[in-house]
Every structure is written in C-alpha cells, then in structure tokens.
Amino acid sequence: MKFEKTHSDLSSAARCGVMHTDHGDIRTPIFMPVGTVGSVKGVYHKDLKDDVQAEIILGNTYHLYLRPGLGILREAGGLHRFESWDRPILTDSGGFQVFSLSPIRKLTPEGCTFQSHIDGSRHTFTPENNVDTQRIIGADICMALDECCPGDAVHAYARKSLNLTKSWLERFAKRFRETEPLYGYSQCFFPIVQGCVYPDLRKEAVDHAVQFDADGYAIGGLAVGEPTEKMYEMLELVCPLLPEDRPRYLMGVGTPANILEGIARGVDMFDCVMPTRNGRNGMLFTWNGIMNMRNEKWKDDFSPLDPDGTSFVDHTYTKAYLRHLFISGEMFAAMIASEHNLAFYLDLVRQARAHIEAGDFAAWKDAAVAKLTQRL
C-alpha cells in the first residue's frame, strides 16, 4: 500500500490524501463502515457502493475466526470473495473484542486465551497465529495484535499493558514479514499506538511503533472511558510524532463531532459502529443535528429526513414514514436509518476533504460541529 498526501490545511493539522491498494484507492480523510462478521448490518453491498459510497469496509478477526471459521474462509478464497466485496477491507486484530471479554479471557506474555461468546469454547490468539488468521481472512490492511487498555487505567497498569503490546508487536511484525499473502494481492499491517492517557507512554509507544516502518499507524485505546478532552489531547500529542507520509487511523471513533475534531488534529481514517447501531435504535445524524425518530414530534412531519443531505435516502422517505416504521417494529426502519447514517458519515468526510482542499476547513469545522451536536 502507498499513501500520497495531496493537501494540507493551513489553520489546522487536517490533510487530504489517497491510499493506493490492490483493491482500489481510498481518499482520506475517510470513514470506514463496520462489517464485523462479513456484512455491514442491514445494508446491501450495492447500496454501500452506490449510495453510501463506501471506499473501504471493516471485518473483525475475532468474530470471523469463530464464525464462519478459517477453513470456510480459506476455501472461499478469502473474505473479499466470501462476502462478494471487491473494494478494500481492513481487519481489526480482535484486541478490542478481547478487551471487552475481560471476565472470560486471560492475558499472558505468550498471547491471549479467551472463551468464545458463542459456545464457551477456549481459544488462544498469539501474535503469530493472529498474523496467520489475518492472512487467511485476506484483508488489505491488517491490525497488529494489541491489548486495549481501559481509558481509566492507572499508570502502572497502562505501563504493563503497553509493555505487552510492544512485545506482541515485535512478534507480529516478524511473523508478518516471514509470510506471504495467500490470494494474489498485497497486504500490509498497521502497528497500534497504545499508552492510555499518559503522555510519556504514548510517546514511548510511537517511538517503538515507527521502528517497524509500517505502511500506516493506528491510534488505539481512545474512546474507551476517558474524557473526550483527553482523547483530543492524546491526538494532539501523537499525530505530529507519526510519519507525515503514512496514514493515521483512530480506531473506534466516533460521533460526527469526534471525527471532525480528529481530522483537525491530523487523523486520516476512522471507523465506528455508531451509524448503524444508533440507526437501528432510531437515532439519525443529519446536517442540522441529531433526531430520535421515535419522538411524537415526527408523527405528522412529512419533510425529508435530511433536507441538506446528499443520499437518495434523505429525499425518498419522510420523517413521519420512518417514525411509523420504528413504532410498528418494521425491520425496514433499521435498514433506512442505517443507510442514512452511513451515507451521512461518508458525506461528512467528503465535505471535510472539500474544505481542506479549499483552505477553509477550520472555520467550516467549528460551524459544523455546533450544528451537528444539536438535538432536534
């Protein structure tokens, strides 16, 4: 993979670029819809391409490893063929899922032993077999195995956690460079910069990660319980320390405001389940603010979902109709809301790119954040 920076904003650290992969180009800043088990919940692939205009989606190593399993994925020829998606895919190593399974997992220097949330069976991820797993899945971009440290961890725990992540990264990188892709196209990996909310640990993590001269770098362990201001503080610290000519990926973040503030601090890539998860529960993100579609106030509102939106969904269905579907328990409600929110998020980063190129990103961002955080 090759990253080409194309524009920089003069009044912030925001920048535009292009990531070139064997499955296509990705324009940054970019938001990546989450397709945990091989699907973005409730959205057809055709709509992801044509209406949402997704340039890359995610899969999750932990979930795909458990189901459908590596044998099926290998026989299918990798995740791209298995799910009929011909654009780039990124896979998380499963570190965050293991973090969320804290009652049923055990961390050791060798790796992580955990119980399946499906049937309780025991499994172990090591840096080495995690590489092998992601080779079989076949993502264009693979994440190094790490421990996701809680956002409220004390310094001593964060130090121990970072030491483990650094050790695993060394083994992951070695295995990755000793092995080859399985399906005739290239793969790359990103180290994950951890360190909780402690500047000394974050700096140490960056110094260690950049030694591997990777194709890009992820920033993990944020939006996991720490105050939002701390997240922004860590981004302001970490981004300038990472190589200028490589993409920076903030994992698992977040709200539209979080994304714009992350872009302003130099982040290029984002993912989050919020557009689809919140959409399934009736929350819509729009250019005028946030709507709860179950509210009585939308009962006889026949205006478009988002008059300022660019997706066909915004102008095809009315607020009254979508509320009716939610109140009636119709699955179509979740499908409309999920696609709307994903289209909005992709439009958000497209608009950000346009304003970075125009040179007025910072002023536009401040005005946009004020509107996007309103409750309608």
N, C-alpha and C positions, 0 to 999 in steps of 0.2 A: 504494500500500500504506500502511496505517496501523497503528501499533503502540500498543497500550494496556497499560501496566503495571498489574497488578492486586494484587500482593502483594510485600512485601519481608521478608526475614529479618532479625531484629534483631541476630543474633550473627554475621552474615557479610554479604557483598555479594550473596548469592543473591537472585533475584527471579523472579516469575512474570509472564506477560503473554500477550497474544493479538495475533497478526499477522493483519490482515484483508486478504485478497487476493480477486481476482475469481474464483478457483477454490476458495475456501473459507478458513476460519480455521485458523490454526496456533497451538496452545498452546505456550508456552515456559516452561521450557527444553524444547528439542526435539532429538531425534536424527534425522538425515535419511539413510535408506538410499541407497547409491550405485548409480545405474543408468547407468553410464558411456556405453554405446553405445545406450541406449534400453531397457535391461532391467536389473533387479536380478537378478544371476546366480542361476539355479536356483529362483526363487520366482515363482509365479503372481501376477498383479495382484490377483486376488480374495483370495488369502491375504495379500498385503501390506495390503489394506484391512481384511479381517475378522479375521484372526488376529494379524498383526504390528501392525495399527492405525497404519500409517504415514500421517502427515498431509501430508507433502511428500517428494519424492524428488529426486535429482540427475541431471543429464545433463552430459556433458563436451563443450565446444565443439570442442576439438582432434579428438577421436575422431569426433564426429558430422559435422564439416566434411569429414573424409577419407572417411567411410563411414557412412551411405549417400550423403552429399553434400548440398549446399544445394538443388540442383534437385529432388531427391526430396522433401526436407522441405518446400520451398515448395509443391510440387504437392499434398502430403498435407494442407496446411493447418497445418503446424507440428508440433512434437514431441508435443504432447498428443494430437492426432488420429492421428498416425502410430503411436504406441505404445498408444493406447486407454487413456490415463490422464487422469481428469477432476479430479484434485486438483492443488495447486500443484507447480511444478517450479522448481528453481534450476539455473543452469548456471555452472560454472567457466569462466573465460575461456580456459583452456588454458595459463596461465602455468606451472603446476606441471609439466604434461607436457613443456613446452618445457624447463624446468629439468632434467628427468630425461633429456632427449635431448642433454645437453651435448656429446657428441662429434660430433653431426651438426646443430648449429644455430649461428647467428651473430647476436649482438645488436648493433643499431646504434641511434642516436637515432631513426631512422625507424620501426623495428619489429624484428621477429624473423624471420629466414629459417631454415627448418628442412627437413629431409628427412623424408618420410613413412616411418614404421616399416613400412608395408605394402609399398610398391613402390620406395622410394627417391626418388620424385619430389620436386621442390623447391617450397616454398610460402612465403608471407610473411604474417605477421599484423602489421598496423598497428593502432593504437587505433581508427582509423576503420573499417577493414573488419572488425575484431573486433566492433564495435557492429552493423554490418550483418549479420554472421553470427548474432549472438545475437537480432537482430530476426527473422531467418528461422526460427531454431530456435523462438523464441516462448516462452522461459521467463518465468515471473512475476518472478523475481529473477535479474538478470544481474550477473556479477562484472566489474569493471574489469580491463583487461589490465595485468599487472604482471610484474616479474621476481622470481622466488622466490630469494632469496639463501640460499646454504648456511649452515647453523647454525654452522659453524666458521670462517666467513669473517673475515678481519682487518678492522679498522675502515676502512681505506682502500677495500677492495673493497665493503664494505657501504655506505659513503658514495656511491660511484659508482653502485651498484645502486639505492639509494634515489633519487638524482637522476633516474635513468632512469624509475623507477616514477612519480615525481611528474610528470615531463614527459608521460608517456603518459596519466596520469590526467586531466590538463588537456585533452588532445585527445579522450580517450574521453568525458568529460563533455560537451564541446562538441558532439560528434557525436550523442551520445545525445539531447541536448535539441533538436537540429535535426531529428530524425527522429521518426517515429510508429510505434506498434505496427501489425502487419500483419493481426491476426486478430480484432479487435473487443474485446479486453480489454487492461487496462493492464499495463505492465511497469515495473519500477524497476531501479536499479543500486546496488551497494554498492562504494565505494572499498575498497581493501585496504591496511591499515596494515602496512608493512614496517619494516625497520631492524635486523634480525638481533637480537643480544643486547645491543645498545648503547643505554642509556637515552636519551642525547642524540638519537640518530637516531630512536628510537621516538617521543619527544616531538615532534620535528620532523615526523614522518610524520603524527601525529594532528593537529597544528596545521594542516597543509596539507589533510588529508582533510576536516576538518569545515567548511572554507570552502565546500564544494560542497553543503552542506545536503541530504545524501542521505537516502534512506528507511531506511538501515541501514549498518552498517560491519563489514567483515571484518578479522580479525587473521590475517595470513599469515606464512609464514616461520618457523613454530614446528613442533616435532616433525620437524625435518629435520637432525638430527645434534647438536643442542645438548643438554646435560644437562637432565633433567626439571626440576630445581630452577630452572634458568634460564628455562624456559618459564613456570613459575609466577611467577617474579619479573617477567617481562615483562607477564604478565596483570595482576598487582597494580599495575603502573605504568600500563598503557594503559587498562584498563577505566574507572577513575574519570575519565579525561580525555575519554572519549567521551560524547556527549549521553545524558542519562538517559532521554529519551523515544524512543530509537531502538534497535532490536535490535543485538546484538553477536554476531558469528559467528566462532568459532575454527575455522579451516579444517584439515581432515585429521586431527583428533584425536578419539578415540584409544582407549585402554583404558577399561574402566569406571571405574577409579580416576581416570584423567585427566579424564574427563567430570565426575565429582562434584567434583573439586578445581577444575575450570574453572567450574562452576556457583557454587561457593562464592566465587569471585573476580569474579562478575558477568557471566559468559558466558551467552548465551541459546540459541545454535544450534551444533550440532556435526555433523560427518559423518566417516566413516572407512570404508575397505574392510575393516577388521579383522573385523567379524562374519561376513561372507561368505567372505572369503579364508581366514581361520583355520578357519572351519567346514568348508570344502572339504578342509582338511588334517587334520581330525579333532579340532580344539580346540573345546570347548564352554565358554561362560561361563555360570555358574549363580550363584544367590544364596548358595551355600555355597563357591564357589571355582571354579577352572579345572580342567577334565578333559581328558586326552588319551584319546580314545575308542579308540585302537589298543592301549592298555595291556592286558596279560594279566588284570589285576585285575578288569576289567569282564566277562570271559568268561561268568561264570555269575551276574552281578548282575542280577536281574530287577526291580529297583526302578525307579521313574520316572526320567527324565533329570534333572528338577529338581523335587523334591517341593514346593518353595516357589514354583515358577514359576506364572505365570497363563496361559500359552499352552496351547492344546489339545495341541500337540506334546509338551509336558513330561509329560503324563499318558497319552498314547496309545502311546508307544513306550518300551521299556526300554533300559537301558544295554547289556545283553547283545545285544539285537537290533541296536542301532546299531553296536556293535563288529563284530558279524558282517558287517554290510553293508560297513563300511570294509575289513575284512580280505579280503572277497570282491571288492572293487573295484566295487561296485554304485554307479551314479550316484545312486540314491535316498538313499544315505548323505549325500552332499553337499547334497542338497535338504533333508533333515530337519535337518541341522546348521545350514545357512544360515538356514532359517526360525526355528529355535530361537534362534539367536544374535541375529537381528534382533528377535524378539519380546522377548528378554531386555533388549536395549538400550532398546527403547521402554518396557518396563515400568520400567526403571531411571529414566528421566526422568519417567515418571508418578509414581513413588514420590517422587522429588525434589520435584516440584510439590506433592504432598500434604503433605510435611513442611515445605516453605516456608510453605504456607498455614496449617499447624498451629502454626508458630512454633518447631519443634524441629529444624530442618534440620541445624544444625552438629553437634549431638550424634549425630544419626542418621547423618550422613555419615561421621564418624570411625569409628563402629562398623561401618558397611557396608564401608568401604574395607579394614578389617582382614580381613573375611571374603572379600571379592571377590578379593583378591590371593593367597589361599591356593592351593597346588597340591594337588589331591586325588589 
